[in-house]
Amino acid sequence: MKNYSRRDFLKIGGLALASLAFTPFLPELTEFDDAELVRVAKDPVSVYSQPSDKSTIVHTWVRDNLIHVYESVQAPTSGNTTLWYRVFGGYMNAGRLQQVKIQYNVPLSVLPSPKVLSEVTVPYSDAFRYNQWDGWTQYYRLYYSSIQWITGIDSGPDGKAWYVVQDEADKNLHYYVPAQHLRPISPAELSPISADVPLGQKRIDVNLTTQTLTCFEGDKQVLTTKVSTGQGVLLATPAGDFNIMVKLPSRNMSTTSPLADDVIPLVGVPWCSFFTPKGHAFHGTYWHNNFGFTMSHGCVNMRNEDALWLFRWNQPTAGFDNISKTTLDVKGYGTAAHVHY
């Protein structure tokens, strides 16, 4: 079998364009790239000769490499999703790959309100801070589909329009992000779902055995989806009866547990609905695509679109006007959640 060098992969796989696109400042691509792309979300992920982790490893990519996908295939895989991507040189299991797009946005000239929710629409974007001693320094890396709070518009290190973003965890901390990389979210996108259904008629059921989440209005199922709950005994999602307590459209988290196999800051985790005082939540996920298998440190990982639906559907109501612009959350006794095996 031929051994491929990194140069081969970059040249023939079309990755040179993707790798060069994301400079520390604005990418200067002049053509829209509508190819199917995935981002390596965990370091490292291997390319196999066949859609099987028992086959030969052809190459390995590290976190944040962007890969062109030629085809999706299904193949049984122990402990991981059956979804595989055919890429240059072979196949990659989708479990630790994030589907991404490159979508630029026209910067706002004026913010419609003092604080605006936004979504990252490029595979990743480096956020910067400025001070007179060090100048511009990279602070965070923000990932596709993460949610950020815009509080202002200013010029960035390249002289172009950058948004001023408020850090969710430290409200006194702000950093700068290229405006073309963030899509402002309209209040209508957060409008409540089934707002006329009484609190007692809505409930969330999480089956830890089947890794599924189901939402009910009375006896009617209105959503069923695969999720990823806590790994092992020490990181297990707690079983029991709970209620939604706090909701945040964006939450900074981090994998700091000594049991973690990966330690990275998770900035702007989307659409969080907390159901225990210890911090267990339903939330969107941009660092894996392995739903149906345990992956988390106790939370219930969901696909972003499902987490947004749940955020809009469950109570307390968290429309844009309901969210405190001081604490960036909504608190209140909310929808029941039954978690069981």
VMD Tcl script that draws the C-alpha trace (Angstrom):
set ca {
  {0.00 0.00 0.00}
  {1.23 3.50 -0.83}
  {2.11 5.69 2.15}
  {0.80 9.23 1.82}
  {2.80 12.16 3.09}
  {1.21 15.21 4.67}
  {2.07 17.10 1.47}
  {0.08 14.54 -0.56}
  {-2.92 14.97 1.69}
  {-2.78 18.74 1.60}
  {-2.30 18.92 -2.14}
  {-4.61 16.21 -3.44}
  {-7.21 16.33 -0.66}
  {-7.85 20.02 -1.15}
  {-6.85 20.81 2.42}
  {-4.30 23.48 1.59}
  {-7.12 25.93 0.90}
  {-8.89 25.08 4.15}
  {-5.73 25.25 6.22}
  {-4.63 28.58 4.80}
  {-8.10 30.08 5.03}
  {-8.10 30.43 8.78}
  {-5.28 32.84 9.48}
  {-5.26 34.64 12.83}
  {-7.37 37.37 11.23}
  {-9.95 37.40 8.44}
  {-9.73 34.63 5.86}
  {-9.35 36.18 2.45}
  {-11.14 33.55 0.35}
  {-12.66 35.05 -2.76}
  {-14.85 32.10 -3.71}
  {-17.59 30.41 -1.74}
  {-16.59 26.85 -0.85}
  {-19.71 24.68 -0.80}
  {-17.84 21.39 -0.41}
  {-18.88 19.19 2.49}
  {-16.36 19.81 5.24}
  {-15.67 18.32 8.65}
  {-13.43 19.62 11.40}
  {-11.33 17.26 13.49}
  {-12.79 17.91 16.95}
  {-10.48 15.66 18.97}
  {-6.73 15.19 18.77}
  {-6.02 12.93 16.89}
  {-8.41 11.17 14.48}
  {-7.17 8.57 12.01}
  {-7.89 7.81 8.37}
  {-8.41 4.07 7.79}
  {-8.06 2.14 4.56}
  {-11.61 0.81 5.00}
  {-14.63 1.98 7.06}
  {-13.44 -0.11 9.99}
  {-11.18 0.66 12.93}
  {-9.71 -2.83 12.41}
  {-8.28 -1.85 9.03}
  {-4.92 -0.22 8.34}
  {-4.33 3.35 9.52}
  {-3.31 5.41 6.51}
  {-2.95 8.83 8.10}
  {-3.81 10.76 11.25}
  {-5.14 14.30 11.53}
  {-4.91 16.53 14.60}
  {-7.55 18.85 16.03}
  {-8.88 21.63 13.81}
  {-7.70 20.19 10.51}
  {-10.45 20.58 7.91}
  {-11.26 17.60 5.73}
  {-13.25 17.41 2.49}
  {-15.89 14.67 2.57}
  {-16.63 12.77 -0.64}
  {-19.25 10.34 0.59}
  {-21.04 9.11 3.74}
  {-21.21 5.39 4.42}
  {-22.62 3.23 7.21}
  {-20.53 0.50 8.83}
  {-20.88 -1.19 12.25}
  {-18.29 0.15 14.71}
  {-17.85 -0.90 18.32}
  {-18.47 2.00 20.73}
  {-18.90 4.60 18.00}
  {-21.39 5.81 15.46}
  {-21.91 3.69 12.35}
  {-21.43 6.82 10.22}
  {-18.13 7.01 8.32}
  {-16.88 9.59 5.83}
  {-14.92 8.72 2.72}
  {-12.11 11.25 2.54}
  {-8.88 11.50 0.62}
  {-6.87 8.33 1.28}
  {-9.57 6.33 3.05}
  {-12.30 6.61 5.67}
  {-12.81 8.43 8.98}
  {-15.34 7.58 11.65}
  {-17.67 10.53 12.22}
  {-17.74 10.24 16.01}
  {-15.09 12.90 16.62}
  {-15.67 15.01 13.51}
  {-17.85 18.11 13.37}
  {-19.73 18.94 10.19}
  {-18.96 22.58 9.39}
  {-19.53 25.21 6.73}
  {-17.82 28.41 5.62}
  {-20.46 31.12 5.66}
  {-19.51 34.79 5.86}
  {-21.88 37.45 7.14}
  {-22.37 41.11 6.33}
  {-21.30 43.02 9.47}
  {-23.92 45.08 11.24}
  {-23.28 48.82 11.26}
  {-25.40 49.31 14.37}
  {-26.51 46.77 16.98}
  {-30.32 46.49 17.23}
  {-30.02 46.18 21.02}
  {-27.21 46.57 23.59}
  {-26.58 42.82 23.52}
  {-27.14 40.50 20.56}
  {-26.88 36.72 20.42}
  {-24.84 35.34 17.54}
  {-23.66 32.06 16.05}
  {-20.21 31.23 14.70}
  {-20.62 30.32 11.01}
  {-17.06 29.32 10.06}
  {-15.20 26.17 11.19}
  {-13.36 28.19 13.83}
  {-12.49 31.79 14.58}
  {-9.74 33.10 16.83}
  {-10.87 35.72 19.34}
  {-8.38 38.40 20.37}
  {-7.87 40.84 23.19}
  {-5.90 44.08 23.17}
  {-3.82 45.99 25.70}
  {-1.22 48.72 25.29}
  {1.65 46.56 26.52}
  {1.15 43.37 24.52}
  {-0.96 44.67 21.64}
  {-3.31 42.13 20.05}
  {-3.12 38.62 21.54}
  {-5.14 35.52 20.83}
  {-7.47 34.62 23.69}
  {-9.98 31.93 22.68}
  {-10.71 29.78 19.69}
  {-14.44 29.82 18.95}
  {-15.98 26.92 17.05}
  {-18.68 26.52 14.44}
  {-22.23 26.69 15.87}
  {-21.11 28.00 19.26}
  {-23.16 30.94 20.59}
  {-21.65 34.31 21.55}
  {-22.97 37.56 23.05}
  {-22.14 40.63 20.91}
  {-21.98 43.90 22.85}
  {-20.31 46.26 20.40}
  {-18.72 46.90 17.00}
  {-15.12 48.10 16.64}
  {-12.08 47.85 14.39}
  {-9.95 44.75 14.77}
  {-6.21 44.26 14.27}
  {-6.68 44.29 10.49}
  {-8.71 47.50 10.51}
  {-11.91 45.70 9.53}
  {-15.16 45.39 11.46}
  {-14.89 43.11 14.48}
  {-17.56 42.47 17.10}
  {-16.92 43.01 20.78}
  {-18.03 39.82 22.55}
  {-18.80 39.50 26.25}
  {-17.40 36.47 28.05}
  {-20.30 34.53 29.58}
  {-18.31 33.28 32.58}
  {-16.60 36.61 33.40}
  {-19.02 39.40 32.55}
  {-16.23 42.00 32.87}
  {-14.17 40.31 30.17}
  {-14.56 41.21 26.49}
  {-12.75 40.06 23.36}
  {-12.86 40.75 19.64}
  {-14.10 38.45 16.85}
  {-14.19 39.13 13.08}
  {-17.70 40.35 12.32}
  {-17.90 38.24 9.16}
  {-17.60 35.10 11.31}
  {-20.68 35.73 13.48}
  {-24.31 35.59 12.41}
  {-26.59 37.70 14.61}
  {-29.58 35.68 15.84}
  {-32.97 37.35 15.58}
  {-35.35 37.25 18.59}
  {-37.84 35.35 16.40}
  {-35.44 32.37 16.31}
  {-35.92 32.00 20.09}
  {-39.71 32.22 20.06}
  {-41.25 29.66 22.46}
  {-42.64 26.41 21.07}
  {-46.06 25.18 22.31}
  {-46.25 28.10 24.72}
  {-49.95 27.40 25.27}
  {-49.31 23.91 26.71}
  {-49.43 24.04 30.55}
  {-46.27 23.33 32.54}
  {-47.62 20.05 33.91}
  {-48.34 18.72 30.42}
  {-44.74 18.92 29.22}
  {-42.12 16.38 30.29}
  {-38.71 15.16 29.19}
  {-37.76 11.47 29.33}
  {-34.10 10.40 29.12}
  {-33.32 6.70 28.74}
  {-29.72 6.12 29.81}
  {-29.75 2.57 28.44}
  {-30.85 3.44 24.92}
  {-29.26 6.93 24.95}
  {-32.47 8.55 23.78}
  {-34.37 11.66 24.80}
  {-38.12 11.96 24.24}
  {-40.34 14.99 24.87}
  {-44.04 14.65 25.61}
  {-47.01 16.95 25.59}
  {-49.45 14.89 27.60}
  {-49.18 11.43 26.03}
  {-48.08 12.77 22.65}
  {-44.42 12.43 21.64}
  {-43.20 15.67 20.07}
  {-39.46 14.92 19.87}
  {-37.34 11.76 19.98}
  {-33.60 11.91 19.41}
  {-30.33 10.19 20.23}
  {-28.16 11.82 22.91}
  {-24.88 11.20 24.71}
  {-24.92 11.01 28.51}
  {-22.19 10.57 31.13}
  {-19.37 8.05 30.79}
  {-18.73 5.39 33.40}
  {-19.75 5.37 37.05}
  {-17.98 8.51 38.26}
  {-19.15 10.70 35.36}
  {-22.61 9.15 34.96}
  {-25.65 11.34 34.36}
  {-27.73 11.11 37.55}
  {-30.96 9.12 37.36}
  {-34.07 10.50 39.01}
  {-36.81 13.09 38.70}
  {-35.76 16.67 38.10}
  {-37.04 19.98 36.77}
  {-35.42 22.57 34.52}
  {-33.93 25.23 36.81}
  {-31.80 27.61 34.74}
  {-31.48 28.23 31.01}
  {-28.63 29.97 29.18}
  {-28.34 30.35 25.40}
  {-24.55 30.33 25.78}
  {-22.41 28.82 28.53}
  {-18.64 28.53 28.95}
  {-17.65 25.07 30.12}
  {-14.39 23.14 30.29}
  {-13.27 19.53 30.45}
  {-11.17 19.89 33.60}
  {-12.00 16.56 35.25}
  {-8.91 14.44 36.04}
  {-10.85 11.58 34.43}
  {-11.12 13.42 31.12}
  {-9.27 12.09 28.08}
  {-9.17 15.58 26.60}
  {-8.89 18.99 28.29}
  {-9.99 22.02 26.27}
  {-12.08 25.11 27.05}
  {-15.61 24.84 25.71}
  {-16.63 28.41 24.92}
  {-20.18 29.31 23.99}
  {-21.77 25.88 24.53}
  {-25.20 26.40 22.95}
  {-28.74 26.18 24.29}
  {-28.23 24.99 27.86}
  {-31.11 23.83 30.07}
  {-29.80 22.94 33.56}
  {-31.72 20.40 35.61}
  {-29.58 19.79 38.74}
  {-27.90 22.17 41.23}
  {-24.58 20.42 40.46}
  {-24.62 21.70 36.89}
  {-26.05 18.84 34.80}
  {-27.67 20.23 31.68}
  {-29.17 19.46 28.32}
  {-27.06 21.34 25.78}
  {-25.80 21.46 22.21}
  {-22.48 19.86 21.29}
  {-19.80 20.91 18.80}
  {-16.93 18.64 19.92}
  {-18.29 15.25 18.84}
  {-20.89 13.60 16.63}
  {-21.15 10.30 18.49}
  {-24.76 10.49 19.63}
  {-26.24 7.24 20.86}
  {-23.12 6.48 22.96}
  {-22.00 7.78 26.36}
  {-19.60 10.67 25.84}
  {-20.18 13.38 28.44}
  {-19.02 14.21 31.95}
  {-22.57 14.03 33.26}
  {-24.56 16.37 31.04}
  {-26.89 15.28 28.26}
  {-25.12 16.11 24.98}
  {-27.50 16.88 22.12}
  {-27.25 17.84 18.48}
  {-27.35 21.63 18.32}
  {-30.63 21.78 16.42}
  {-32.28 19.47 18.97}
  {-30.88 21.46 21.91}
  {-32.28 24.68 20.42}
  {-35.68 23.06 19.95}
  {-35.64 21.85 23.56}
  {-34.49 25.29 24.77}
  {-37.46 26.92 23.03}
  {-39.93 24.22 24.08}
  {-39.22 23.62 27.77}
  {-40.04 25.99 30.59}
  {-39.19 28.46 32.07}
  {-39.82 30.46 28.91}
  {-36.57 31.80 27.48}
  {-37.46 34.06 24.59}
  {-34.89 36.77 23.90}
  {-36.78 39.34 26.00}
  {-37.00 36.88 28.93}
  {-33.23 36.42 29.15}
  {-31.59 38.66 31.75}
  {-29.04 40.82 29.96}
  {-27.14 41.12 33.26}
  {-26.82 37.45 34.20}
  {-27.43 36.18 30.63}
  {-29.85 33.51 31.88}
  {-33.43 32.67 32.84}
  {-34.22 31.09 36.20}
  {-37.40 29.40 37.39}
  {-39.17 26.17 38.21}
  {-39.63 24.45 34.88}
  {-40.39 21.36 32.85}
  {-40.09 17.95 34.51}
  {-37.30 15.62 33.42}
  {-37.28 11.89 34.21}
  {-33.87 10.26 33.80}
  {-33.73 6.47 34.06}
  {-32.15 3.23 32.89}
}
mol new
graphics top color blue
foreach p $ca { graphics top sphere $p radius 0.5 }
foreach p [lrange $ca 0 end-1] q [lrange $ca 1 end] { graphics top cylinder $p $q radius 0.2 }
display resetview
